[in-house]
Amino acid sequence: MNLTEKTILVTGGAGFLGRHVVGALRARGCRRIVVPRRRGYDLTQEAKVKQLYADSRPDVVIHLAAVVGGIGANRANPGRFLYDNLMMGVMLMEHARRGGVEKFVGIGTICSYPKHTPVPFIEDQLWNGYPEETNAPYGLAKKMLLVQAQAYRQQYGFNAIHLLPVNLYGPGDNFDPASSHVIPALIRKCVEAVERDEAEIVCWGDGSPTREFLYVEDCAEAIVRATERYDGAEPVNIGAGFEISIRNLAELIAELTGFSGRLTWDASQPNGQPRRCLDTTRAARHFGFTAKTDFRTGLRKTIGWYMATRPRLQAVK
């Protein structure tokens, strides 16, 4: 698909991942890009979804919008995370089908995988158990995008694909301690501990779980490539193909931020899923994607962005 000739609707296009996807589209020469904002289009309301399609008349939809957060946010908002994400996905895809949209790109989540999925996660394992409890409502709501995409392809011949990005990080991430994921949360804790000359920071869990992290610009490139080149019914993992323990991650971030104090682990807080690491063979085979950004390099860029924008972010708050 030559995207330069299409009108592309990017839900969540003003968000962390969305800004990078829009940038990757523009770098390819795409000019007809529509980025709806929540104040004008609440995508949990069907009337607003219908209005969005009537106003924008897209050829392609890349659905990135999501209500998302770390373990704490998932634990505090399971109902909202289920309802908002489910409603957005169901209505956006249904009205895309009704409106003759050529292609719908659904963005799922690694949280959809069963809690004890063997590493590396292979797409065929998605249905082999229940997700990790703290983020199951979110993971299952996003998984329904896959079910809907495959059902619509079977009944209506609708071209909907489903991508499963691993945990993301990079410039523009959410550093709010109430809702951030582990990398921005640890960066902020370490930076503030250095500034306050504190001897200790407290980390959630026992440090044993492993995670895989993908630099946000690499993820954006994968999504645009899949939009151009992939038209299959099967879900596709988007990742970097490595894992690191949370303990080792905290030690690395402490090193890169200059924090030399103690890392204390609060085992009363949840660990989340025991291990996460994706098999990325399908993405490489179907649309030629492999991650390019070295993890240490990506962390340095993320920390640099945070340090450079902190005064502005704090002024906004």
FENSUL-V493410 format. One record per residue. RES is the residue in one small letter. SS is DSSP state (2 for helix, 1 for strand, 0 for the rest). PHI is phi in whole degrees, -180 to 180 (NA if undefined). OMEGA is omega as a letter, one per 20 degrees, with the letter a starting at -180 (* if undefined). Layout:
res/ss/phi/omega
RES/SS/PHI/OMEGA
RES/SS/PHI/OMEGA
This chain:
res/ss/phi/omega
m/0/NA/r
n/0/-86/a
l/2/-71/a
t/2/-65/a
e/2/-97/a
k/0/-111/r
t/0/-90/a
i/1/-117/r
l/1/-94/r
v/1/-116/r
t/1/-72/a
g/0/72/a
g/0/-69/r
a/0/-98/a
g/0/-89/a
f/2/-57/r
l/2/-71/a
g/2/-59/r
r/2/-61/r
h/2/-75/r
v/2/-65/r
v/2/-60/r
g/2/-63/r
a/2/-66/r
l/2/-66/r
r/2/-64/r
a/2/-64/r
r/0/-86/r
g/0/99/r
c/0/-73/a
r/0/-122/a
r/0/-97/a
i/1/-115/a
v/1/-109/r
v/0/-121/a
p/0/-74/r
r/0/-113/a
r/0/-60/a
r/0/-64/r
g/0/-101/a
y/0/-138/r
d/0/-80/a
l/0/-76/r
t/0/-88/r
q/0/-111/a
e/2/-61/a
a/2/-60/a
k/2/-74/r
v/2/-65/r
k/2/-61/r
q/2/-64/r
l/2/-60/r
y/2/-67/r
a/2/-65/a
d/2/-76/a
s/2/-102/a
r/0/45/a
p/0/-77/r
d/0/-90/a
v/1/-133/r
v/1/-119/r
i/1/-113/a
h/1/-96/r
l/0/-103/a
a/0/-59/a
a/0/-160/r
v/0/-98/a
v/0/-146/r
g/0/-175/r
g/0/-78/a
i/2/-59/a
g/2/-61/r
a/2/-66/r
n/2/-64/a
r/2/-70/a
a/2/-83/a
n/0/-132/a
p/2/-62/a
g/2/-67/r
r/2/-64/a
f/2/-63/r
l/2/-69/a
y/2/-65/a
d/2/-62/a
n/2/-69/r
l/2/-66/a
m/2/-64/r
m/2/-59/a
g/2/-65/a
v/2/-61/a
m/2/-75/r
l/2/-64/a
m/2/-72/r
e/2/-62/a
h/2/-78/r
a/2/-66/r
r/2/-62/a
r/2/-63/a
g/0/-88/r
g/0/77/r
v/0/-61/a
e/0/-74/a
k/1/-153/r
f/1/-122/a
v/1/-108/r
g/1/-93/r
i/1/-106/r
g/0/-91/a
t/0/-154/r
i/2/-66/r
c/2/-66/r
s/2/-76/a
y/0/-71/r
p/1/-58/a
k/0/-57/a
h/0/-110/r
t/0/-64/r
p/0/-63/r
v/0/-92/i
p/0/-79/a
f/1/-67/r
i/0/-107/a
e/2/-54/a
d/2/-68/a
q/2/-90/a
l/0/-57/a
w/0/-106/a
n/0/-93/r
g/0/158/a
y/0/-91/r
p/1/-64/r
e/0/-57/a
e/2/-62/a
t/2/-66/r
n/2/-121/a
a/2/-61/a
p/2/-58/r
y/2/-65/a
g/2/-62/a
l/2/-72/r
a/2/-61/r
k/2/-72/r
k/2/-66/r
m/2/-64/r
l/2/-59/r
l/2/-67/r
v/2/-60/a
q/2/-64/a
a/2/-61/a
q/2/-71/r
a/2/-67/a
y/2/-70/r
r/2/-65/a
q/2/-67/a
q/2/-85/a
y/2/-111/a
g/0/69/a
f/0/-80/a
n/0/-87/r
a/1/-121/r
i/1/-117/a
h/1/-136/a
l/1/-114/a
l/1/-123/r
p/1/-73/r
v/0/-80/r
n/1/-57/a
l/1/-102/r
y/1/-155/r
g/0/144/r
p/0/-57/a
g/0/92/a
d/0/-67/r
n/0/-88/a
f/0/-106/r
d/0/-71/a
p/0/-62/a
a/0/-78/a
s/0/-140/a
s/0/-74/r
h/0/-85/a
v/2/-66/a
i/2/-66/r
p/2/-62/r
a/2/-63/a
l/2/-70/r
i/2/-59/a
r/2/-63/r
k/2/-59/a
c/2/-68/a
v/2/-61/a
e/2/-69/r
a/2/-67/r
v/2/-63/a
e/2/-64/a
r/0/-92/a
d/0/57/r
e/0/-85/a
a/0/-93/a
e/1/-153/r
i/1/-126/a
v/1/-105/a
c/1/-112/a
w/1/-74/r
g/0/79/a
d/0/-110/r
g/0/86/a
s/0/-81/a
p/0/-61/r
t/1/-110/r
r/1/-139/r
e/0/-113/a
f/1/-130/a
l/1/-121/r
y/1/-65/a
v/2/-60/r
e/2/-66/r
d/2/-65/r
c/2/-63/r
a/2/-60/r
e/2/-63/r
a/2/-62/a
i/2/-65/a
v/2/-68/r
r/2/-61/r
a/2/-64/r
t/2/-62/a
e/2/-74/a
r/2/-120/a
y/0/-113/a
d/0/-131/a
g/0/-90/r
a/0/-83/a
e/0/-83/r
p/0/-67/a
v/1/-133/r
n/1/-69/r
i/1/-124/a
g/0/-157/a
a/0/-106/r
g/0/78/r
f/0/-143/r
e/0/-136/r
i/1/-140/r
s/1/-71/r
i/2/-62/r
r/2/-62/r
n/2/-67/r
l/2/-62/r
a/2/-61/r
e/2/-64/r
l/2/-68/r
i/2/-66/r
a/2/-59/r
e/2/-61/a
l/2/-73/r
t/2/-95/r
g/0/84/r
f/0/-85/a
s/0/-113/a
g/0/-83/a
r/1/-85/r
l/1/-105/a
t/1/-107/a
w/1/-108/r
d/1/-98/a
a/0/-72/r
s/0/-75/r
q/0/-91/a
p/0/-69/r
n/0/-82/a
g/0/80/a
q/0/-60/a
p/0/-62/a
r/0/-143/r
r/0/-143/r
c/0/-164/a
l/1/-100/r
d/0/-84/a
t/0/-107/a
t/2/-61/a
r/2/-63/r
a/2/-65/r
a/2/-65/a
r/2/-73/a
h/2/-89/r
f/2/-142/r
g/0/66/a
f/0/-99/r
t/0/-137/a
a/0/-66/a
k/0/-111/a
t/0/-89/r
d/0/-61/a
f/2/-63/r
r/2/-62/r
t/2/-62/r
g/2/-63/r
l/2/-64/r
r/2/-60/r
k/2/-65/a
t/2/-67/r
i/2/-63/r
g/2/-61/r
w/2/-64/a
y/2/-62/a
m/2/-64/a
a/2/-74/a
t/2/-104/a
r/2/-53/a
p/2/-58/r
r/2/-68/r
l/2/-62/r
q/2/-67/r
a/2/-66/r
v/2/-64/a
k/0/-69/*
